[in-house]
Amino acid sequence: MSCLALALQPANGPDILLQTREWLPPSRALMALSAFRGTRLSFAKTHHNSVAAGNNIASDPTSDSLGDDPLAASSGQVIVGVESRYRVVYRLVNSIYVLAVTTIDDSNNNVFECINIVNQAVSVIVTACRGVDVTPEKLGKKYAEIYMALDIVLRGVSSIRLAAMLSSMHGEGIAKMVHSAIHSESKIRGADSWAIVEPQAADHEASVDSFSSASFELPAETLVAGDEVAAATLGYVQQGEEKELAKVEEIEGEKDPFAASDKINKPEEMLMEGFKKDKDSGISDMSKALAGLEVTTLPPPAATESTHIGVEGFEGNYGGIEFSNDGSTLPEDFEGIDNAWGGGLDASEFVGPKKVPKDRGLGGLEFLETSEPPPAAAAKGGDGDKIEDLLVKKTEMKGPEMYVVEEISAEFRESLLARVGLMGILYLKTLPPKSSQEDKETEFSFKVEGTEGVKRFAMLSAKVSSVGNGLFHVRTAPTEEPTPIVKYSILPRLTPLPIRVRLVKRLSGTLLSIMIQYVSNPDLPVPLNDVTIVLKLPVDPTLLQVSPKAVLNRAERELKWHIDEIPVKGNPGRLRVRMPVDIADDDDGSDLEIVGYVKFSAQGMRSLSGISLKPASEGKTDFYETAHRYASGVYICN
């Protein structure tokens, strides 16, 4: 007989919980628990009296096997009762006894099975109380979960299902514990249950039977037509076999597909074979073939030279734009554009700003193929500076990562700011999920600071909850991609502008002059890099003068400037354009639509709006704050 009942009995106070099997009356289980309490108290009282009398009174011989402090050891077993006797296996956790009641029949009872059930019950209450500090108050808070878990443990549970039950005790609760844990073993082992496999096997067997009994027959008309075609082509194949035999000797070995043809060395008459002259007119077949084709005449050599448009600018001659086909109009920043492979890979991109000497081969590529450290790392004398270690460290994740992505939109009318808006998104990137074992949910709290200028917050309520005072709690399953969890917008009057832009136009007769001025915000932590300014021209230009040089897209009527870096505290930059336009004499040019677009992006450890992320409590690293990013949205001037 296995375990008959499970109970939780505090050292001082009434019993907390009792679970019995179907055929054991609860009254008998309560009698066994009362007898165990009486035995424990009597043993303790006898031991106390013997100590008080100076060990002059002989103690009960039944208490010798229980130690100096009977029933106060961590675990053991004792037989209780007078008429109906039961064996009680107990284990003490803090001040709570976990009891298992069974019969005393040694021939039909496995005591070790009862001990295993007691140990599983101890795991349940320790998990419910989140530690070994087990008290009746903590057990009362999770009473329903403990009741159902001990009911399942009493009837026998495997270690896999017990682990699933303990993981769901503070999560989904009783429903997950009772219903979803039935197939836990098959899920963990990667096997499907028979209820899923049986219909698939039946469908597979039915498909095999249907295909094995299927037959396909061609119509008689199709067979007759195929015989006629074969008879008609058989004579042609036999005649062509003799001609093919002479060519087989030439194609004995496989030739190089890129080798030049042998016909290059043949005279011109042999190259013209197949094109015979007409005896009547004396015109060859090649001339007849080319008679209906339109032959395009080639342009003169002077047309291939570059065209330079250079006129005087606003304040003198500052250059122009060259139009040619040899790529000379491209800026000098495109290094290696004329190389056969479009430039190479420089190993200095992975080591540091210092370039590798060019005399070491293919730009330092040999250091990627060997285990030898580059010169910069060898000078430091550390194995951790190898190029392989640097590459591996970039992909490691120590824990969840959070960062802010902000998009700012602004509209300038000449030099005045018409409207502005900034929207930010808080992203969470968890550790990638593992397929080998069950993934643990990511759960932590964080604090958002610098929210004085926030206009509105919107949270993903399925994964984030607000605690108050800028505190938020996150709980989500691991994902591969970053997840947006919080969105916010900033008040327009408190929105910082990374760059101010001014657009001015002037029309003198038919000559249109446009100037764009730009300056960076002096409060930016780092200067703006890779800024692109695009000017939408009102008409397709015939003559154009720009300063500095720009790229012209005639199809879109756009001029594009690429600025490598705008200093934080520098002088305003100027972009100037001059072009003739065809307008009426009485027109002042007010209907000419001129718009400039600004595109930029940057990242750093400080967000543009000043919002920062901090742990909920000092000294903890629940997540890692990575580089924040901001970019331009609709950033225009008109």
C-alpha positions in Angstrom: 0.0 0.0 0.0 1.4 3.4 -0.9 0.8 6.8 0.8 -2.7 7.2 2.2 -2.7 10.9 3.3 -0.6 14.1 3.2 -0.8 16.8 5.9 0.8 20.0 7.0 1.1 20.4 10.8 2.8 23.4 12.5 4.8 22.9 15.6 2.4 25.2 17.5 -1.1 25.6 16.3 -3.9 23.7 14.5 -3.4 21.6 11.4 -3.2 23.6 8.1 -4.0 21.1 5.4 -5.0 17.4 5.0 -5.2 15.4 1.7 -6.5 11.8 1.8 -7.0 9.1 -0.8 -10.6 8.1 -1.7 -11.1 5.0 0.5 -9.4 6.4 3.7 -11.9 8.3 5.8 -10.7 11.8 6.9 -11.6 11.0 10.5 -9.0 8.2 10.6 -6.4 10.5 9.1 -7.2 13.2 11.7 -6.9 10.5 14.4 -3.4 9.6 13.1 -2.4 13.3 13.0 -3.7 13.8 16.6 -1.8 10.8 17.8 1.4 12.1 16.1 0.9 15.5 17.8 0.4 13.7 21.2 3.4 11.5 20.7 5.5 14.5 19.8 4.4 16.5 22.8 4.7 13.6 25.2 8.3 12.8 24.0 9.2 16.4 24.3 7.7 16.6 27.8 9.5 13.4 28.9 12.8 14.7 27.7 12.2 18.1 29.5 11.4 16.3 32.8 14.4 14.1 32.5 16.6 17.1 32.0 15.0 19.0 34.9 15.5 16.1 37.3 19.2 16.0 36.5 18.8 12.9 34.4 17.9 10.9 37.6 14.5 9.6 36.0 14.8 7.0 33.4 13.2 8.1 30.1 10.8 6.1 28.0 12.7 3.3 26.2 10.7 4.1 23.0 12.2 7.5 22.8 15.8 6.3 22.6 15.6 5.9 18.9 14.4 9.4 18.4 17.5 11.3 19.7 17.9 13.9 22.4 15.0 16.1 21.1 12.4 13.6 19.9 10.6 14.4 16.6 12.6 17.6 16.2 15.0 16.2 13.7 14.8 17.1 10.1 13.1 13.9 9.0 12.1 10.4 10.3 9.2 8.0 10.9 7.2 6.9 13.9 4.3 4.5 14.5 1.3 6.1 16.3 -2.1 4.9 17.5 -3.4 2.2 19.9 -6.2 0.2 18.2 -5.7 1.5 14.6 -2.0 2.0 14.2 -0.4 4.0 11.3 3.1 4.8 10.2 3.8 8.5 9.9 6.7 9.7 7.8 7.6 13.3 8.7 9.9 16.0 7.6 10.4 19.4 9.4 10.6 22.5 7.3 11.2 25.6 9.4 8.3 25.2 11.9 6.0 23.1 9.7 5.9 19.3 9.7 5.1 17.6 6.4 3.5 14.3 7.2 2.7 11.2 5.1 0.4 8.6 6.7 0.5 4.9 5.6 -0.1 1.5 7.2 2.4 -0.4 9.2 2.3 -3.5 7.0 5.9 -3.9 5.9 5.2 -6.7 3.5 2.8 -4.7 1.4 4.2 -1.2 1.9 7.1 0.7 0.4 8.4 3.2 2.9 10.8 4.8 0.4 7.8 5.7 -1.8 6.3 7.6 1.1 9.6 9.4 1.7 9.7 10.4 -2.0 6.2 11.8 -1.8 7.1 13.8 1.3 10.1 15.2 -0.5 7.9 16.3 -3.4 5.5 17.9 -1.0 8.4 19.8 0.6 9.3 21.1 -2.9 5.8 22.3 -3.4 5.5 24.3 -0.2 9.1 25.8 -0.5 8.2 27.0 -4.0 5.0 28.4 -2.9 6.7 30.4 -0.1 9.6 31.4 -2.3 12.2 29.9 0.1 12.7 27.8 3.1 11.1 30.4 5.4 7.8 28.5 5.5 5.2 30.0 7.7 1.4 29.5 8.1 0.8 33.0 6.8 2.7 32.4 3.6 0.9 29.1 3.1 -2.4 30.7 3.4 -1.7 33.1 0.5 -1.1 30.2 -1.9 -3.5 27.8 -0.3 -5.5 26.9 -3.4 -2.3 26.2 -5.5 -0.8 24.1 -2.6 -4.1 22.2 -2.2 -4.2 21.1 -5.9 -0.5 20.4 -6.1 -0.5 18.1 -3.0 -3.6 16.4 -4.4 -1.7 15.6 -7.6 1.5 14.6 -5.7 -0.5 12.2 -3.4 -1.6 10.2 -6.5 1.9 10.0 -8.0 3.7 12.4 -10.2 6.9 12.2 -12.3 9.8 14.6 -11.9 9.1 16.2 -15.2 5.5 17.0 -14.4 6.5 18.2 -10.9 8.9 20.7 -12.4 6.2 22.0 -14.7 3.8 22.3 -11.8 6.4 24.3 -9.7 7.1 26.6 -12.6 3.4 27.5 -13.1 2.6 28.0 -9.4 3.4 31.7 -9.5 2.4 32.1 -13.2 -0.7 30.8 -14.9 -1.9 29.1 -11.6 -4.2 26.2 -11.1 -5.4 25.9 -14.7 -1.9 25.5 -16.0 -1.0 23.1 -13.2 -4.0 20.8 -13.6 -4.7 20.7 -17.4 -1.6 21.8 -19.3 0.9 19.6 -17.3 -0.6 16.4 -18.6 1.4 16.5 -21.8 4.5 18.0 -20.2 6.6 14.9 -20.6 5.9 14.5 -24.3 6.6 18.2 -24.9 9.9 18.1 -23.1 11.0 14.9 -24.8 10.0 16.3 -28.2 7.5 13.6 -28.9 3.8 13.9 -30.0 1.0 12.2 -28.1 -0.8 9.2 -29.7 -4.0 11.4 -30.1 -2.0 13.6 -32.5 -0.1 10.8 -34.3 -3.0 8.4 -34.8 -5.0 10.5 -37.4 -1.7 11.3 -39.3 -0.9 7.6 -39.5 -4.4 6.8 -40.8 -4.2 9.6 -43.5 -0.7 8.4 -44.6 -1.9 4.8 -44.9 -5.0 5.8 -46.9 -2.9 7.9 -49.2 -0.5 5.0 -49.9 -3.5 2.7 -50.7 -5.0 5.2 -53.1 -1.8 5.9 -55.0 -0.9 2.2 -55.2 -4.3 1.3 -56.8 -4.3 4.3 -59.2 -3.6 3.7 -62.9 -2.9 6.1 -65.7 -3.6 5.3 -69.4 -3.0 7.4 -72.5 -5.8 7.8 -75.1 -5.5 5.8 -78.3 -5.4 9.0 -80.4 -2.4 10.3 -78.5 -0.5 7.0 -79.1 -1.3 7.0 -82.9 -0.1 10.7 -83.2 3.1 9.9 -81.4 3.8 7.0 -83.8 3.3 9.2 -86.8 5.7 11.9 -85.5 8.3 9.2 -84.7 8.1 7.7 -88.2 8.4 11.2 -89.8 11.5 12.2 -87.7 13.3 8.8 -87.9 14.5 9.3 -91.5 15.8 12.8 -90.7 17.7 11.4 -87.7 19.3 8.6 -89.7 20.5 11.1 -92.3 22.0 13.4 -89.7 23.9 10.6 -88.0 26.6 10.5 -90.7 27.3 14.2 -90.4 27.5 14.0 -86.6 30.1 11.2 -86.7 32.6 13.5 -88.3 32.2 16.1 -85.6 32.5 13.7 -82.7 36.3 13.4 -83.1 36.7 17.2 -82.7 34.7 17.3 -79.4 36.6 14.5 -77.6 37.8 16.6 -74.7 35.9 19.3 -72.9 37.1 22.7 -74.1 37.5 25.9 -72.1 34.2 27.8 -72.5 36.0 31.2 -72.4 38.6 30.2 -75.1 38.6 32.1 -78.3 37.0 30.5 -81.4 39.3 28.9 -84.0 37.6 30.8 -86.8 39.5 34.0 -85.8 42.5 32.7 -87.6 40.6 31.7 -90.8 40.5 33.9 -93.9 37.7 36.3 -94.5 36.2 34.1 -97.2 35.6 31.3 -94.7 34.0 33.6 -92.3 31.5 34.6 -94.9 30.4 31.0 -95.6 26.7 30.6 -95.5 26.1 33.9 -97.1 26.2 33.4 -100.9 25.8 36.1 -103.5 22.7 36.2 -105.7 23.7 35.3 -109.2 21.2 37.7 -110.8 21.7 40.9 -108.8 25.1 40.2 -107.3 23.9 41.2 -103.8 25.0 38.9 -101.0 22.6 37.3 -98.5 24.2 39.3 -95.6 23.2 42.6 -97.4 19.6 41.3 -97.8 19.5 40.4 -94.1 20.6 43.9 -93.1 18.4 45.7 -95.6 15.5 46.2 -93.3 17.5 47.1 -90.2 18.0 50.7 -89.1 21.7 51.4 -88.5 22.4 54.1 -85.9 25.2 56.5 -86.8 27.8 57.0 -84.2 28.3 60.5 -82.7 31.5 62.4 -83.5 34.5 62.0 -81.1 33.9 65.5 -79.7 30.5 64.4 -78.2 32.2 62.0 -75.8 34.2 64.7 -74.0 32.9 66.1 -70.7 30.7 69.2 -70.7 31.6 71.8 -68.1 29.1 74.4 -67.1 30.9 77.1 -65.2 29.4 80.6 -64.7 30.0 83.2 -62.1 28.2 82.7 -58.8 26.7 85.0 -56.3 30.2 86.2 -55.2 32.5 85.0 -57.9 33.3 81.9 -59.9 33.2 78.9 -57.6 33.0 76.0 -60.1 30.2 74.1 -61.7 28.9 70.6 -62.6 30.5 68.3 -65.1 28.4 66.0 -67.2 30.2 63.1 -68.8 30.0 59.3 -69.1 33.3 58.3 -67.5 32.2 58.8 -63.9 34.4 61.9 -63.4 31.5 63.8 -61.9 31.4 61.6 -58.9 32.9 63.1 -55.8 36.3 62.0 -54.7 34.9 60.3 -51.6 34.0 57.2 -53.6 37.4 55.4 -53.2 38.0 52.5 -55.4 35.2 53.1 -57.8 37.5 52.5 -60.7 39.0 49.3 -59.4 38.0 45.9 -60.9 36.4 44.7 -57.6 35.1 48.1 -56.4 37.6 48.4 -53.6 38.6 45.9 -50.9 37.9 45.1 -47.3 40.2 46.9 -44.9 41.0 45.1 -41.7 41.4 48.4 -39.9 37.6 48.7 -39.7 37.6 46.0 -37.1 40.8 47.0 -35.2 40.6 50.8 -34.8 41.1 54.1 -36.5 44.7 53.4 -37.4 45.0 52.0 -40.9 47.0 48.9 -41.6 50.1 49.5 -43.8 49.4 48.8 -47.5 52.6 46.8 -47.9 51.2 43.9 -45.9 49.1 42.4 -48.7 45.4 42.7 -49.4 44.7 45.5 -46.9 45.4 43.3 -43.9 43.1 40.4 -44.9 45.8 37.9 -44.0 45.1 38.6 -40.3 41.5 37.4 -40.7 42.7 34.0 -42.1 45.5 33.3 -39.6 45.6 33.2 -35.8 48.4 35.8 -35.6 47.3 39.1 -34.0 47.5 42.3 -36.0 50.4 44.7 -35.3 48.3 46.9 -33.1 47.3 44.0 -30.9 50.8 42.5 -30.9 52.1 45.8 -29.5 49.7 45.6 -26.6 50.8 42.0 -25.9 47.3 40.7 -25.0 45.6 37.7 -26.4 42.2 39.3 -25.8 42.9 41.9 -28.5 42.8 39.4 -31.3 40.6 40.1 -34.2 38.5 37.0 -33.6 37.8 38.0 -29.9 36.8 41.5 -31.0 34.3 40.1 -33.5 32.8 37.6 -31.0 32.4 40.2 -28.3 30.2 42.3 -30.5 27.5 39.6 -30.8 27.4 38.6 -27.1 24.4 39.5 -25.0 24.8 39.5 -21.2 21.1 40.1 -20.5 18.0 42.1 -21.7 18.9 45.3 -23.5 16.8 48.5 -23.8 17.3 51.5 -26.0 15.3 54.5 -27.3 14.6 55.3 -30.9 13.3 58.9 -31.5 12.0 60.5 -34.7 11.8 64.3 -35.0 9.8 66.1 -37.6 10.0 69.9 -38.2 8.9 72.5 -40.8 10.7 75.8 -41.4 9.3 78.6 -43.4 12.3 80.8 -44.3 13.9 81.1 -40.8 10.8 80.6 -38.7 9.8 77.3 -37.1 6.2 76.5 -38.3 5.6 73.2 -36.5 7.6 70.5 -34.7 7.0 67.1 -33.3 9.0 64.3 -31.7 7.9 60.7 -31.1 10.0 58.1 -29.3 9.8 54.4 -29.0 11.3 52.3 -26.2 12.6 49.0 -27.4 13.3 45.8 -25.4 15.6 43.2 -26.7 15.6 39.9 -24.8 18.0 37.0 -24.9 17.3 34.8 -27.9 15.1 31.8 -27.2 16.6 28.4 -26.8 15.0 25.4 -28.4 16.7 22.8 -26.2 14.8 23.7 -23.0 11.8 25.7 -21.8 12.6 29.4 -22.0 12.2 31.5 -18.9 10.2 34.7 -19.1 12.1 38.0 -18.9 10.8 39.9 -15.9 12.3 43.0 -14.3 11.4 46.6 -13.3 12.9 49.9 -14.6 12.6 53.6 -14.1 12.3 56.3 -16.7 13.8 59.7 -15.9 13.8 63.1 -17.6 10.1 62.9 -18.5 9.3 66.6 -17.8 8.6 67.4 -21.4 6.6 64.2 -22.2 3.1 64.9 -23.6 1.7 61.4 -23.7 2.8 57.8 -22.8 1.3 54.7 -24.4 2.3 51.3 -23.1 2.0 47.7 -24.5 -0.3 46.5 -21.7 0.3 42.8 -22.5 3.9 43.1 -21.5 4.4 46.4 -19.5 2.5 47.7 -16.5 3.0 51.1 -14.8 3.7 50.9 -11.1 3.7 54.7 -10.6 6.2 57.5 -10.1 8.0 56.7 -13.3 8.4 52.9 -12.5 7.4 50.2 -15.0 7.4 46.4 -14.7 8.1 44.2 -17.7 7.2 40.6 -18.2 7.5 38.9 -21.6 8.6 35.8 -23.3 12.0 35.8 -25.1 11.9 36.9 -28.8 14.4 37.1 -31.6 13.6 40.7 -32.7 13.4 43.9 -30.5 9.9 44.6 -29.2 8.5 48.2 -28.9 7.0 48.4 -25.4 6.5 52.1 -24.8 5.7 55.0 -27.1 5.7 58.7 -26.1 5.5 62.2 -27.6 7.2 65.4 -26.5 5.6 68.8 -26.1 6.4 71.0 -29.1 7.7 73.9 -26.9 10.2 71.5 -25.2 11.3 69.6 -28.3 15.0 70.1 -29.1 16.0 70.8 -32.7 19.2 69.0 -33.8 19.6 71.4 -36.8 18.0 74.7 -37.9 17.5 75.3 -41.6 16.7 78.5 -43.5 15.7 78.7 -47.1 15.8 82.0 -49.1 15.0 82.7 -52.8 15.5 85.8 -54.9 14.3 86.3 -58.5 16.1 88.9 -60.7 14.4 89.0 -64.1 14.6 85.4 -65.2 17.5 84.4 -62.9 16.4 82.5 -59.8 18.9 82.4 -56.8 18.3 80.0 -53.9 20.3 79.8 -50.6 20.0 77.3 -47.8 21.7 78.0 -44.5 22.1 75.4 -41.8 23.6 75.3 -38.3 23.8 72.6 -35.6 22.4 72.8 -32.1 25.2 73.7 -29.7 23.7 71.5 -27.0 24.1 68.2 -28.9 26.4 65.7 -27.2 28.1 64.7 -30.5 28.3 66.4 -33.9 25.9 65.4 -36.7 27.4 63.0 -39.3 26.2 62.0 -42.7 23.6 64.8 -43.2 21.9 64.8 -46.5 20.1 68.0 -47.8 17.8 67.6 -50.9 16.5 70.7 -52.8 13.4 70.2 -55.0 13.8 72.5 -58.0 10.7 74.2 -59.5 11.6 73.4 -63.2 14.1 71.3 -65.1 17.3 73.4 -65.3 19.0 74.2 -68.5 21.9 76.0 -67.0 22.8 75.4 -63.3 25.3 76.9 -60.9 25.8 75.3 -57.5 28.1 75.8 -54.5 29.4 73.5 -53.2 29.2 70.6 -55.7 26.0 68.6 -55.7 24.5 65.6 -57.4 21.7 66.5 -59.9 18.8 64.1 -60.5 17.0 65.4 -63.7 14.2 62.8 -63.5 13.1 64.0 -60.1 14.4 67.6 -60.4 16.4 67.3 -57.2 19.8 68.6 -56.1 21.4 66.5 -53.3 24.3 67.6 -51.0 26.0 65.1 -48.7 27.7 66.8 -45.6 30.1 64.5 -43.8 30.0 66.4 -40.5 28.4 69.5 -39.1 30.4 70.9 -36.1 28.4 71.5 -32.9 29.7 75.0 -32.3 30.6 76.1 -35.8 29.6 78.8 -38.2 26.5 78.4 -40.3 26.9 76.5 -43.6 25.6 77.8 -46.9 24.3 75.9 -50.0 23.7 78.1 -53.1 22.0 77.5 -56.4 21.5 79.7 -59.4 19.5 78.9 -62.5 17.4 80.6 -65.2 13.6 80.1 -65.2 11.1 80.9 -68.0 8.4 83.1 -66.4 6.3 86.0 -67.6 7.5 89.6 -67.1 4.7 90.5 -64.7 5.2 87.3 -62.6 7.0 87.8 -59.2 7.9 84.1 -58.8 5.6 83.6 -55.8 4.1 80.5 -57.4 7.5 78.7 -57.7 7.4 75.8 -55.3 10.8 75.3 -53.7 11.2 72.7 -50.9 14.2 71.4 -49.1 14.4 68.1 -47.2 16.9 67.3 -44.5 17.8 63.7 -43.6 20.1 62.8 -40.7 20.5 60.1 -38.0 22.8 59.6 -35.0 23.2 57.4 -32.0 24.8 57.8 -28.6 24.4 57.0 -24.9 22.1 60.0 -24.5 18.7 60.4 -26.1 17.8 63.5 -28.0 14.8 64.4 -25.6 16.8 63.7 -22.5 14.9 60.6 -21.4 17.1 58.0 -19.6 16.5 54.5 -18.3 17.6 53.4 -14.9 17.2 50.2 -12.8 14.3 50.2 -10.3 16.7 49.8 -7.4 20.3 51.1 -7.1 23.1 48.6 -7.5 21.1 46.1 -9.6 21.6 45.3 -13.3 18.3 43.9 -14.4 18.9 45.2 -18.0 21.6 46.8 -20.1 21.1 50.3 -21.6 22.6 50.3 -25.1 23.1 53.2 -27.5 20.0 55.4 -28.2 19.2 56.5 -31.7 17.4 59.4 -33.3 16.7 60.3 -36.9 14.8 62.8 -39.0 11.2 62.2 -40.0 9.5 64.9 -42.1 12.2 67.6 -41.8 11.5 70.3 -44.4 12.1 74.0 -45.2 10.0 76.0 -47.7 
